[in-house]
């Protein structure tokens, strides 16, 4: 499984799901834990069947150890992120989808930090722009990194059905939650900050369509350290501000709201600090807000920890 099917799967994020019965497992493999979400799709509605946070003693642990009491015979949807994964948004001359697909590797060569032959590559046309331009997204992941991850699952006897990017899974979960609002509206230009243990995913959306994605290596593990905490927060804010400035330099939209998720978002006073330094409204969101809960699930506990499941939810929605 590689990124070659990303474009078709990404298109489905913006279209209505078919009415069918399906069980889907999203697995967010972080630095210190696995976040797992099991969803059952029934008549275009989702039922949460299971949600777990499983502590990992190390990144080298065989996955069969923490998951050996689960039925994973149907496979899982896995997310990846970090320095081996790149998402780029580029303005291009307007063209048809087939032309875009044929020019993908040529266009990617000037936008990626890796040689094209070392990556699995995909892309999608997001929307039309003025002056005969269009906005496209390119996604690339290093082949050796993908193979390393998949080998661990293969050795654990777990099939990977879909390999996705954490940032795109997060967008998927967020858009699903907004699509079920009563007024069905999107809040203009917003930022999604998913703060994990070691990586923070930054995404900027305009009316639900992604325009910017970036991973930074300042995250929850750094923010919880008492030594030099102020300096760490300053660095964290600086990296976020840098991303926002880059986006706003090429857009007429102004970011006014930031939605937080991830275990690192639970750091005390982080929301108020970000609000003060970035001048934007901070809001946490519940990735489970539009799901029914299966009988026997501890709904109160799961909702209390919902911030940590956003990526896993987006993966399960695939």
C-alpha positions in Angstrom: 0.0 0.0 0.0 1.4 3.4 -1.0 0.1 6.9 -1.8 -1.0 6.0 -5.3 -4.7 5.9 -4.4 -4.6 9.1 -2.4 -6.2 11.3 -5.1 -9.4 9.1 -5.4 -9.6 8.7 -1.6 -9.1 12.4 -1.1 -11.9 13.3 -3.5 -14.3 11.2 -1.4 -13.7 13.5 1.6 -15.7 16.2 -0.1 -18.5 13.9 -1.4 -21.4 12.1 0.3 -20.5 8.6 1.6 -22.5 5.7 0.1 -25.0 4.1 2.3 -23.5 0.8 3.3 -22.5 -1.2 6.3 -18.8 -1.1 6.9 -16.4 -1.5 9.8 -13.3 0.7 9.6 -10.3 1.0 12.0 -8.2 4.1 12.1 -4.8 3.8 13.8 -2.7 6.8 14.7 0.8 5.6 15.6 2.4 8.3 17.7 5.7 8.5 19.5 4.5 7.1 22.9 1.1 5.7 22.1 -1.3 4.2 19.6 -4.7 5.9 19.2 -7.3 3.5 17.7 -10.8 4.3 16.6 -13.3 1.7 15.3 -16.3 3.0 13.4 -19.2 1.2 11.9 -20.9 2.9 8.9 -24.6 2.3 8.6 -26.9 4.2 6.3 -24.5 7.1 6.1 -24.3 7.4 9.8 -21.4 6.3 12.0 -21.4 4.3 15.3 -18.3 4.4 17.5 -17.6 0.8 18.4 -14.3 1.2 20.2 -11.7 3.9 21.0 -8.4 3.3 22.8 -5.2 5.0 23.8 -2.5 2.3 24.1 0.8 3.3 25.7 3.9 2.0 23.8 7.2 1.2 25.6 9.1 2.0 22.5 8.8 2.7 18.8 10.2 -0.8 18.0 7.5 -2.7 19.8 5.8 -5.4 17.7 2.3 -4.1 17.2 0.7 -7.5 17.9 1.6 -6.9 21.5 -0.7 -4.0 22.3 -3.4 -5.1 19.8 -3.6 -8.8 20.3 -7.0 -8.8 21.8 -8.6 -7.0 18.8 -10.0 -8.5 15.6 -7.9 -6.8 13.0 -8.6 -9.3 10.2 -10.2 -6.6 8.1 -7.0 -4.4 8.2 -6.4 -0.9 9.4 -6.1 2.6 8.0 -2.7 4.1 9.0 -1.4 7.6 9.2 2.1 8.9 8.7 3.7 12.3 9.3 7.1 14.0 10.0 10.1 15.0 8.0 9.8 12.1 5.5 6.3 13.4 4.4 5.7 16.6 2.4 2.5 18.3 1.5 2.7 21.3 -0.9 0.0 23.6 -2.2 0.8 25.3 -5.6 -0.9 27.6 -8.0 -0.7 26.3 -11.5 -2.0 27.1 -15.0 -5.5 25.6 -15.2 -5.6 22.2 -16.8 -7.7 19.1 -17.0 -7.3 16.3 -14.4 -5.6 14.0 -16.9 -3.1 16.7 -17.9 -2.4 17.4 -14.3 -1.8 13.7 -13.6 0.6 13.5 -16.5 2.6 16.5 -15.4 2.7 15.6 -11.7 6.2 14.3 -11.5 7.6 17.2 -13.5 5.8 19.8 -11.3 6.8 18.0 -8.1 10.5 18.1 -9.0 10.7 21.8 -8.2 8.6 21.7 -5.0 10.0 18.8 -3.1 13.1 18.6 -0.9 13.7 15.0 -2.0 14.5 13.5 -5.5 11.3 12.5 -7.2 12.6 9.0 -7.7 12.9 8.5 -3.9 9.2 9.2 -3.1 5.7 7.9 -3.7 3.8 10.9 -5.1 0.2 11.9 -5.5 -1.8 15.0 -6.0 -5.2 16.6 -6.5 -6.7 19.7 -8.0 -8.4 21.6 -5.2 -10.2 24.5 -6.8 -10.1 27.0 -9.7 -8.4 30.4 -9.2 -8.6 33.7 -11.0 -6.5 34.4 -14.2 -6.7 30.9 -15.6 -5.0 29.4 -12.5 -5.9 26.6 -10.2 -4.8 25.4 -6.7 -3.3 22.0 -6.5 -2.0 19.8 -3.7 1.1 17.6 -4.0 1.8 14.9 -1.5 5.0 12.9 -1.3 6.4 10.4 1.2 9.9 8.7 1.0 9.6 5.2 -0.2 12.1 3.8 2.4 10.1 5.4 5.2 6.8 3.9 3.9 8.4 0.5 3.5 9.8 0.6 7.0 6.4 1.4 8.5 4.6 -1.2 6.5 7.2 -3.9 7.3 6.4 -3.5 11.0 2.7 -4.1 10.3 3.4 -7.0 8.0 5.6 -8.7 10.7 2.8 -8.2 13.2 0.3 -9.8 10.8 -1.8 -6.6 10.4 -2.9 -5.6 6.9 -2.8 -1.9 6.0 -5.7 -1.0 3.8 -5.1 2.7 3.4 -2.0 4.8 4.0 -2.9 8.4 4.7 -1.2 11.6 5.8 -1.9 12.7 9.4 -2.7 16.2 8.3 -5.2 15.1 5.7 -6.8 12.7 8.1 -7.2 15.6 10.6 -8.8 17.7 7.9 -11.1 14.8 7.1 -12.3 14.5 10.7 -12.7 18.3 11.0 -14.7 18.7 7.8 -16.9 15.8 8.8 -17.7 17.4 12.1 -18.6 20.7 10.4 -20.6 19.1 7.7 -23.1 18.0 10.3 -23.6 21.5 11.8 -27.2 22.6 11.6 -26.5 25.6 9.3 -23.9 23.5 7.3 -21.6 26.5 7.1 -17.8 26.7 7.3 -16.1 29.4 9.4 -14.0 31.0 6.7 -10.3 30.7 7.1 -9.2 28.7 10.1 -6.2 26.8 11.4 -6.1 23.3 12.8 -3.3 22.6 15.3 -2.9 19.0 16.2 -0.3 18.9 18.9 1.1 15.4 19.4 3.9 14.3 21.6 6.7 15.1 19.2 5.1 16.6 16.1 2.6 19.4 15.6 0.5 19.3 12.5 -0.5 22.8 11.2 -3.2 23.0 8.6 -5.0 26.1 7.2 -8.4 25.7 5.5 -10.6 28.2 3.6 -14.2 27.1 3.6 -13.1 23.5 4.3 -10.5 23.3 1.5 -6.9 23.0 2.6 -4.4 25.7 1.5 -1.5 25.1 3.8 0.0 22.1 5.7 3.2 21.8 7.7 4.6 19.6 10.5 6.9 21.2 13.1 9.0 19.4 15.7 7.9 21.4 18.7 5.0 19.6 20.4 3.5 18.3 23.7 6.6 16.7 25.1 8.5 19.9 24.8 5.7 22.1 26.2 5.4 20.0 29.4 9.0 20.5 30.4 9.3 22.9 33.2 12.9 23.8 32.4 12.9 26.7 29.8 9.2 26.3 29.4 8.8 30.0 28.5 11.5 29.7 25.8 9.8 26.6 24.4 6.4 28.3 24.2 8.0 31.3 22.5 9.6 29.0 19.9 6.3 27.1 19.4 4.4 30.3 18.9 7.2 31.6 16.5 6.9 28.5 14.3 3.1 28.8 14.2 3.3 32.6 13.5 5.8 31.9 10.7 3.4 29.4 9.1 0.5 31.9 9.4 2.5 34.7 7.9 3.5 32.5 4.9 -0.1 31.7 4.3 -1.5 35.2 4.7 1.2 36.6 2.4 -0.4 34.7 -0.5 -4.1 35.1 0.5 -6.6 37.8 1.1 -8.2 35.8 3.9 -7.4 36.5 7.6 -7.1 33.8 10.2 -9.4 34.5 13.1 -9.9 31.1 14.7 -7.6 28.2 15.7 -9.0 24.7 16.4 -6.9 22.6 18.8 -6.6 18.9 19.0 -4.0 16.3 20.0 -2.7 15.3 23.5 -0.5 18.3 23.7 -3.5 20.6 23.5 -4.3 19.5 27.0 -1.2 21.3 28.4 -2.5 23.8 31.1 -2.9 27.4 29.9 -1.7 26.6 26.4 -4.9 27.8 24.8 -4.8 31.1 26.6 -1.1 31.6 25.8 -1.7 31.0 22.1 -4.7 33.3 22.1 -2.6 36.1 23.6 0.4 35.6 21.3 -1.4 34.9 18.1 -4.4 37.2 18.4 -6.8 34.5 17.3 -9.7 32.8 19.0 -8.9 29.4 20.3 -11.4 26.6 20.3 -11.2 22.9 21.0 -13.4 20.5 19.0 -14.8 17.1 19.7 -14.0 14.7 16.9 -16.8 12.4 18.2 -19.5 15.0 18.2 -21.5 13.5 15.3 -21.2 9.8 16.2 -23.5 7.5 18.0 -21.9 5.3 20.7 -22.3 1.6 20.8 -23.7 0.1 24.0 -21.1 -0.6 26.7 -18.7 2.2 25.7 -17.5 4.6 28.3 -18.8 7.7 26.5 -17.9 10.2 29.2 -14.2 9.0 29.4 -13.9 8.9 25.6 -15.3 12.4 25.2 -13.0 13.7 27.9 -10.0 12.4 25.9 -11.5 13.3 22.4 -8.7 15.7 21.6 -6.3 12.8 21.3 -8.4 10.9 18.8 -8.8 13.4 16.0 -6.3 11.9 13.5 -7.5 8.3 14.3 -11.1 9.4 13.6 -10.1 10.9 10.3 -8.4 7.7 9.4 -11.4 5.6 10.4 -13.7 7.8 8.3 -11.8 6.6 5.2 
